[in-house]
Amino acid sequence: IIQAFGSEELKQQWLPGIASGETIMAFAITEPDAGSNSHNISTTAKRDGDDWVINGTKYYISGVDEAEAILVVTRTSTNDSGRGLLSLLVVPTDVPGLTKSLIPVQAVTPEKQFTLFFDDVRVPAANLIGTENEGLRQVFMGLNPERIMGAALGNGIGRYALDKAADYARNRHVWGAPIGSHQGVSHPLAHAKIQVELARLMTQRAAALHDAGDPGSGEASNMAKYAAAEAGILALDQAIQTHGGNGMATEYGLATLWGPARLMRTAPISREMILNFVAQHSLKLPASY
């Protein structure tokens, strides 16, 4: 998004560090009353001289504790139908008026989740990404890569789980034979392998279409994300089952992945919203919302 819409100053300030991995920028769009319905965003940004002043709350924002800045989606105006017109602002994580509250979650996830409170947070006018009130279009440009990244994570979980399960099934012997010689063990793993491979191919296709600027990348990235989330949790579930009681042991490194794997069905977009997209845009069916 910064590469496509940011000023030269913002590109020089942030892109080298992000590209090298030295700099992390979090993304804040979700609110208590605005998830997929981003038009309901209520966090406001109002111009005051050479600054933007931000007020509002963001919810379930990942990795803020490790980030140097946050790309914040704000409401800067309202159209005639009452929908919010959005703008994107880069907000440093150490700016006065920004409060971070950790959200306790039961699932073990790579990133911590936070509620963010913006109380008269000021950032320079130069921190605006692109054109004021055009934030929704800018956000949409970043959605396909986000879907592809989510698909890659699902693929990775699935492949890891299958590798662990296959190795265990080859080496765990019961009644004088490896458990993998029994179809009750081998067939579910084979089925999961096929699903993971299909998801991998769909993810590669989506990435290739996105890189080529193909208009079909939206459909491909959504379907790849759906397929990879389902394949990943299927493979992990079967890997745990293959290990029996050991599947729950920390030593085997499977059960701790259940939270991230299950999360892939919900974030960064739920499978229901993906099905809505495919029905409406791929099959040309009437919109359901």
C-alpha positions in Angstrom: 0.0 0.0 0.0 2.8 2.4 0.8 4.6 1.4 -2.3 1.6 2.1 -4.5 0.1 5.2 -2.8 2.6 6.6 -0.3 4.6 9.8 -0.9 8.3 9.5 -1.8 9.1 10.7 1.8 7.1 7.9 3.3 8.5 5.3 0.9 12.1 6.3 1.8 11.2 6.4 5.5 9.6 3.0 5.8 10.1 0.7 2.8 13.8 -0.1 3.2 13.3 -1.3 6.8 10.2 -3.2 6.0 11.9 -4.9 3.1 14.9 -5.9 5.2 12.8 -7.2 8.1 14.3 -4.7 10.5 11.1 -2.6 10.7 7.6 -3.9 11.5 4.4 -2.0 10.7 1.1 -3.2 12.1 -2.2 -2.8 10.4 -5.3 -1.4 12.3 -8.7 -1.7 10.6 -10.9 -3.8 12.9 -13.1 -2.2 15.5 -15.6 -3.5 18.0 -18.4 -2.6 15.7 -16.6 -2.8 12.3 -15.1 -6.0 11.0 -15.8 -6.9 7.4 -18.2 -4.0 7.3 -15.4 -1.5 7.1 -17.9 1.3 6.2 -18.9 1.3 9.9 -15.4 2.4 11.1 -15.9 5.1 13.7 -12.2 6.0 14.5 -11.9 9.5 13.2 -9.1 11.6 11.8 -9.6 15.3 11.6 -7.3 17.9 10.1 -5.9 20.5 12.5 -3.4 22.7 10.9 -0.4 20.6 9.9 -1.6 17.6 11.8 -4.2 14.9 11.8 -5.9 14.3 15.1 -7.1 10.7 15.6 -9.7 9.5 18.1 -11.3 6.1 18.4 -10.7 2.4 19.2 -9.2 -0.5 17.2 -9.7 -4.1 18.2 -7.7 -7.3 17.7 -4.7 -5.6 16.2 -1.8 -8.0 15.8 1.9 -7.5 16.7 1.7 -3.9 18.0 4.2 -4.7 20.7 6.8 -5.5 18.1 6.0 -2.7 15.6 7.5 0.7 15.1 4.4 2.1 13.4 0.8 1.2 12.6 -1.1 1.8 9.4 -4.4 3.0 10.7 -7.7 3.1 8.8 -9.7 6.1 9.9 -12.9 7.8 8.9 -12.2 11.3 7.5 -15.7 12.0 6.1 -19.1 10.6 5.4 -20.9 10.2 2.1 -24.5 11.1 1.3 -25.7 7.6 2.3 -24.0 7.8 5.7 -21.2 5.5 4.9 -17.7 6.4 6.2 -15.1 7.7 3.7 -11.8 6.3 4.9 -8.2 7.5 4.9 -4.9 5.7 5.9 -2.4 7.2 8.2 1.0 6.0 9.5 1.1 6.3 13.3 4.3 5.6 15.2 3.7 3.3 18.1 5.3 5.6 20.6 3.1 8.6 19.8 1.5 10.4 22.8 -2.2 9.5 23.3 -2.0 5.9 22.0 -2.8 3.3 24.6 -2.3 -0.4 24.0 -4.3 -3.1 26.0 -3.4 -6.7 25.6 -6.2 -9.1 24.7 -5.8 -12.4 26.5 -6.4 -15.3 24.1 -6.4 -19.0 24.9 -4.9 -20.0 21.5 -1.2 -20.0 21.2 -0.5 -17.6 18.3 2.7 -16.1 16.9 1.5 -12.5 17.5 -0.2 -10.9 20.5 -3.5 -9.2 20.1 -4.3 -5.7 21.3 -7.0 -3.2 21.7 -5.8 0.3 20.8 -7.2 3.5 22.1 -6.5 6.7 20.2 -7.1 9.8 22.4 -6.2 13.0 20.4 -3.3 11.3 18.8 -1.5 13.7 16.5 0.5 12.8 13.4 1.9 15.1 10.7 -0.3 15.7 7.7 2.5 14.1 5.6 1.7 10.7 7.2 -1.4 10.4 5.1 -1.2 7.6 2.5 -2.4 8.7 -0.9 -5.5 10.8 -1.2 -7.9 11.7 1.6 -11.1 9.7 1.6 -9.7 7.1 -0.8 -8.6 4.7 1.9 -11.0 2.0 1.1 -9.7 1.6 -2.5 -6.1 1.6 -1.1 -7.0 -1.1 1.5 -8.6 -3.3 -1.1 -5.3 -3.3 -3.1 -3.6 -4.9 -0.1 -6.3 -7.5 0.5 -5.1 -10.0 -2.2 -1.5 -10.2 -0.9 -3.0 -10.7 2.6 -5.1 -13.6 1.4 -2.1 -15.2 -0.3 0.0 -14.8 2.8 -2.8 -16.5 4.8 -2.9 -19.3 2.3 0.8 -19.8 2.5 0.5 -20.1 6.3 -2.2 -22.7 6.0 -0.1 -24.6 3.5 2.9 -24.5 5.8 0.9 -25.8 8.8 -0.5 -28.6 6.6 2.8 -29.7 5.2 4.5 -29.6 8.6 1.7 -31.7 10.2 1.8 -34.3 7.4 5.6 -34.6 7.5 5.4 -35.3 11.3 2.5 -37.7 10.9 4.0 -39.7 8.1 7.3 -40.1 10.0 5.4 -41.2 13.1 3.3 -43.6 11.1 6.3 -45.2 9.5 8.2 -45.7 12.8 5.5 -46.4 15.4 5.0 -50.2 15.5 1.9 -51.9 17.0 1.5 -55.7 16.8 4.7 -56.0 14.9 3.8 -53.6 12.0 4.1 -49.9 11.5 0.8 -48.2 12.1 1.1 -46.6 8.6 0.5 -50.0 7.1 -3.1 -49.9 8.2 -5.5 -48.1 5.8 -7.3 -46.6 8.8 -4.2 -44.5 9.3 -2.8 -44.2 5.8 -5.9 -43.2 3.9 -6.8 -40.2 6.0 -3.2 -39.0 5.7 -3.3 -39.6 1.9 -6.5 -37.6 1.6 -5.0 -34.7 3.6 -1.9 -34.8 1.4 -4.1 -34.4 -1.7 -5.9 -31.4 -0.1 -2.7 -29.7 0.9 -1.2 -30.2 -2.5 -4.3 -28.7 -4.2 -4.1 -25.7 -1.8 -0.4 -25.3 -2.6 -1.1 -25.2 -6.3 -3.9 -22.7 -5.8 -1.7 -20.5 -3.7 1.1 -20.5 -6.3 -1.5 -19.6 -9.0 -2.9 -16.8 -6.9 0.6 -15.3 -6.3 1.5 -15.5 -10.0 -1.7 -13.8 -11.0 -1.2 -11.1 -8.4 2.4 -10.5 -9.5 1.2 -10.2 -13.1 -1.5 -7.7 -12.2 -4.1 -10.1 -13.5 -7.7 -9.0 -12.6 -8.4 -12.6 -11.7 -6.1 -12.5 -8.7 -9.0 -11.5 -6.4 -10.9 -14.6 -7.1 -7.8 -16.8 -7.0 -6.4 -15.4 -3.8 -9.7 -15.7 -1.9 -10.2 -19.3 -3.1 -6.6 -20.2 -2.2 -7.0 -18.8 1.3 -10.2 -20.8 1.8 -8.6 -24.0 0.4 -5.4 -23.7 2.4 -7.2 -23.0 5.7 -9.3 -26.1 5.3 -6.4 -28.2 4.2 -4.2 -27.0 7.0 -6.6 -27.8 9.8 -7.6 -31.2 8.1 -3.9 -32.2 8.0 -3.2 -31.1 11.5 -6.3 -32.8 12.9 -5.3 -36.1 11.2 -1.7 -35.7 12.3 -2.8 -35.4 15.9 -5.1 -38.4 15.5 -2.2 -40.4 14.0 -0.1 -39.7 17.1 -2.8 -40.9 19.4 -2.3 -39.5 22.9 1.2 -38.3 21.9 -0.6 -35.8 19.6 -1.4 -33.7 22.6 2.2 -33.9 24.0 4.4 -30.8 23.7 7.2 -33.0 22.6 5.6 -33.6 19.2 4.8 -30.0 18.4 1.3 -30.5 17.0 -1.4 -29.5 19.5 0.1 -26.1 20.0 -0.6 -25.4 16.3 -4.3 -26.0 16.7 -5.0 -22.3 17.6 -3.2 -20.8 14.6 -4.7 -23.5 12.3 -8.2 -22.9 13.5 -7.7 -19.1 13.3 -7.0 -19.4 9.6 -10.8 -20.2 9.1 -11.6 -16.8 10.7 -8.8 -14.4 10.0 -7.8 -12.3 8.2 -11.1 -13.0 6.5 -13.7 -15.6 7.5 -14.5 -18.5 5.2 -18.1 -17.3 5.1 -17.0 -14.0 3.6 -14.9 -15.8 1.1 -17.9 -17.8 0.0 -19.9 -14.6 -0.3 -17.2 -13.2 -2.6 -17.0 -16.3 -4.8 -20.8 -16.5 -5.1 -21.1 -12.9 -6.0 -18.1 -12.2 -8.1 -17.2 -15.6 -9.6 -20.7 -17.1 -10.0 -22.5 -13.8 -10.5 -25.1 -14.6 -7.9 -27.1 -11.9 -6.1 -25.3 -10.3 -3.2 -26.4 -11.6 0.1 -25.6 -8.5 2.1 
